[in-house]
Amino acid sequence: MGKHLVLVGGGHAHLTSLLNIDQMTARGHHVTLVNPSPYHYYSGMGPGMLGGFYEPSQARFHVGKMAEERGAGFLRDAAIRINPQEKTILLKSGQNISYDVASFNTGSAVQFEPLGSSAENIFPVKPVLNLYKARTALLREIENRDVEVIVIGGGPAGVEVSTNLWQLLHNKTNRATITLVAGSSLLQHIPERARLMALRSLLKKNIRVCTGVRGEQIEKGVVTLSDGSRINYDFVFIATGIKPSLLFKESALPTGADGGMLVNSFLQSTEYPELFGGGDCISLNGAPLAKVGVYAVRQNPVLFHNLLAKLEDTPLLSFEPGPPYMLILNMGDKRGILWKKSLTLNGKVSFLLKDYIDRRFMKKYQVSGELREPSHEELTG
């Protein structure tokens, strides 16, 4: 008798499983995808979408259609509680869905609490769709007046958002002032040479960089910094670091320090063997991984194998994080900063390489007519 696999979240680590649903249904199993939107947006192309280099249709996967075309059910919903004893998942709609095996790829969210009740035009960098919504709002606003934009967060996301805001706004009739509030330091976890390249690029674009301070409070039109200074704003982007949702903690599952579901080398819950996961929402027991998309992509084939193996009661595979990864920052002017180990490159070649890698990844999983859809379709999801 077939079993029921529930895939919660249509993120990077579930793409291979979604693409191969027919291999599961051919064996008599039933598969259901639960995702808040029919689409999943690729985070690596988010800043470029903000800057106008990509349209939404180029940067998303139609995961709902991908699932349904291969024989799975699709529920446009979100998980709010897991009951591992009963093997059920409570959804936001109130529906309870039962499972034999479940896998979670629900990503992460930006963490920033001190928002005043009157704060407006606040755009966390996740969900990625926020960046397109911000782009639309900014282009409308700058037609009428100058705009003040603040980016809070000095990591790679904050830098890429700042430089792509410049790309979007720098040649408009009205002026955009961009301030990056970087926290203790700019890009503190990357090599010094790459950090200096990024700083020079920011300053060349007349982006104001504030280091040694962090955003403390956001009220209507004003951001208060940790040193007491205040900066006026029209738009704020929040890129202060990401954490998994509270789903796993609130479900009393074992979690890592960041609240991600604690998994073993099989990407399987350390306590409940029917539960699996990948990407930002998990914490690998004993060796937590950086919250970067490359690990979710690398987990794809192992997670698919193990989900099918669990359904079929066959041996699981261990996930190996793999060699050091390459990172490339999109600096907004069709230039990029690349680093891997001791190698650091700055210029157009770095951007072209990133663009090639991203488009190649999209082509592999854009199998449901995404590029033929209007870019504006389903932008509320």
Rosetta blueprint (number, residue, H / E / L):
1 M L
2 G L
3 K L
4 H E
5 L E
6 V E
7 L E
8 V E
9 G L
10 G L
11 G L
12 H H
13 A H
14 H H
15 L H
16 T H
17 S H
18 L H
19 L H
20 N L
21 I H
22 D H
23 Q H
24 M H
25 T H
26 A L
27 R L
28 G L
29 H L
30 H E
31 V E
32 T E
33 L E
34 V E
35 N E
36 P L
37 S L
38 P L
39 Y L
40 H E
41 Y E
42 Y L
43 S H
44 G H
45 M H
46 G H
47 P H
48 G H
49 M H
50 L H
51 G H
52 G L
53 F L
54 Y L
55 E L
56 P H
57 S H
58 Q H
59 A L
60 R E
61 F E
62 H L
63 V H
64 G H
65 K H
66 M H
67 A H
68 E H
69 E H
70 R L
71 G L
72 A L
73 G E
74 F E
75 L E
76 R E
77 D L
78 A L
79 A E
80 I E
81 R E
82 I E
83 N E
84 P L
85 Q L
86 E L
87 K L
88 T E
89 I E
90 L E
91 L E
92 K L
93 S L
94 G L
95 Q L
96 N E
97 I E
98 S E
99 Y L
100 D L
101 V E
102 A E
103 S E
104 F E
105 N L
106 T L
107 G L
108 S L
109 A E
110 V E
111 Q L
112 F L
113 E L
114 P L
115 L E
116 G L
117 S L
118 S L
119 A L
120 E L
121 N L
122 I E
123 F E
124 P E
125 V L
126 K L
127 P L
128 V L
129 L H
130 N H
131 L H
132 Y H
133 K H
134 A H
135 R H
136 T H
137 A H
138 L H
139 L H
140 R H
141 E H
142 I H
143 E L
144 N L
145 R L
146 D L
147 V E
148 E E
149 V E
150 I E
151 V E
152 I E
153 G L
154 G L
155 G L
156 P H
157 A H
158 G H
159 V H
160 E H
161 V H
162 S H
163 T H
164 N H
165 L H
166 W H
167 Q H
168 L H
169 L H
170 H L
171 N L
172 K L
173 T L
174 N L
175 R L
176 A E
177 T E
178 I E
179 T E
180 L E
181 V E
182 A L
183 G E
184 S L
185 S L
186 L L
187 L L
188 Q L
189 H L
190 I L
191 P L
192 E H
193 R H
194 A H
195 R H
196 L H
197 M H
198 A H
199 L H
200 R H
201 S H
202 L H
203 L H
204 K H
205 K L
206 N L
207 I L
208 R E
209 V E
210 C E
211 T L
212 G L
213 V E
214 R L
215 G E
216 E E
217 Q E
218 I E
219 E E
220 K L
221 G L
222 V E
223 V E
224 T E
225 L E
226 S L
227 D L
228 G L
229 S L
230 R E
231 I E
232 N E
233 Y L
234 D L
235 F E
236 V E
237 F E
238 I E
239 A L
240 T L
241 G L
242 I E
243 K E
244 P L
245 S L
246 L L
247 L H
248 F H
249 K H
250 E H
251 S L
252 A L
253 L L
254 P L
255 T E
256 G L
257 A L
258 D L
259 G L
260 G L
261 M E
262 L E
263 V E
264 N L
265 S L
266 F L
267 L L
268 Q E
269 S E
270 T L
271 E L
272 Y L
273 P L
274 E L
275 L E
276 F E
277 G E
278 G L
279 G H
280 D H
281 C H
282 I E
283 S E
284 L E
285 N L
286 G L
287 A L
288 P L
289 L L
290 A L
291 K L
292 V L
293 G H
294 V H
295 Y H
296 A H
297 V H
298 R H
299 Q H
300 N H
301 P H
302 V H
303 L H
304 F H
305 H H
306 N H
307 L H
308 L H
309 A H
310 K H
311 L H
312 E H
313 D L
314 T L
315 P L
316 L L
317 L L
318 S L
319 F L
320 E L
321 P L
322 G L
323 P L
324 P L
325 Y L
326 M L
327 L E
328 I E
329 L E
330 N E
331 M L
332 G L
333 D L
334 K L
335 R L
336 G E
337 I E
338 L E
339 W E
340 K E
341 K L
342 S L
343 L E
344 T E
345 L E
346 N E
347 G E
348 K H
349 V H
350 S H
351 F H
352 L H
353 L H
354 K H
355 D H
356 Y H
357 I H
358 D H
359 R H
360 R H
361 F H
362 M H
363 K H
364 K H
365 Y H
366 Q L
367 V L
368 S L
369 G L
370 E H
371 L H
372 R H
373 E L
374 P L
375 S L
376 H L
377 E L
378 E L
379 L L
380 T L
381 G L
